[in-house]
Amino acid sequence: MDINCSRQGDVLNVSFSGDMCAECVPATEAFLKENLGGVTKLTLDFGNVRKLTNEGLMLLLSTRKKLGAAGMKIINVGEELYDSLEKQGVTTLIDVEKAG
């Protein structure tokens, strides 16, 4: 999994490429922990994410919880992954947008 980010003040934009699987969760979690300080809006670009395992999903949910009142959005989500997130009820907890 490759991670790229840009920060503009209190807004953090992160793009992922590859699979968000159990093996990459520790590094991704460390990256987010290091970069979330002072963030009021987090956007995660999943345009190049092929697969999201349960461990990756748990990381997303725990990140949402840590952000509290700060906004979190996942964008550019493929149809199949979006449908899976919707069936699991994730789209009621996190703002998720399908790829355009």
N, C-alpha and C positions, 0 to 999 in steps of 0.2 A: 504494500500500500504506500503510495506516494501522497504527501500532504504539502499543499502550498497555501499560503495565507497572505492577506493584506489587512492592515489595520488603519482605520481612519478615526482617530480620537477614541471614542468608546464603542465603535462598531468594528466587529471582527468578521471577515469573510474568509472561509476556509473551503478549499476544494480538495476532494479526494480522488484518487485514481487507483483502481484495482479492486480487490476483494476486502471487505471489512469483516475479517474472520478472527477466530480466537487468537491466532498467533500475532496479529497486529494490534490487538486491543491494548496491551500494556503500553506500547510506544505511542499510540493515538491518545490514550488517557493521559500520559505524561505530557504530551504536546499541549492538549487542551488545558490541563491544570496550570501549565506554565504561562499560557496566553490568555486565560479568561479574566484575570484581574482587571476590575474596572469596566468590564464589558456590559453594555446595556442592550446590545443587539448582536446576535450571533446568526450568521447565515452559513449553512453547510451546503455546498454544491456537490450533488451526487451524480452529475452528468456522466462521469466516467467510472462509477461504481458498478461492478458486475454482480456482486453478491453481498448480502448482509446476513451474517449468521446470528444466532441467538445472543452470543456474547457481544457482538457489535450493537445489536438492538438494546441490550441492557446498558451498554455504555451511553448510547444516545439518551435513554430514559434517565439515567443517573445524571447526565450533563444537564438535561432539562431541569431536573430537581435542584441541582446546585445553582442554576442561574436565578432561581426564584422569580421575581417580577420581571426580570430582563426578558426580552423577546428572543425566540429561537425559531428559525425557519430552515427547512430542508427543501432545496430547489432542484429542478432538473432530474426528478426521479422517474426512472423508466416505468412503463405501464405495469409490468409483472411485479416489480418490487412495490410499486404504489398499491396495487391490489392486495398484496400480502400485508402491508402496513395497515391498510384500511380494515381488513378482516380481523386483525389483531387489536384494533381499537387505538392504534398509535396516532392516527390522524385526528383524534379528538383531544390528544394531549400535546401534540406538536403540530405546528403549521407545516403541512407537506404539500408541495406543488409538483404536479406532473411535468415532465419535459415537454416543451412547447413544440 
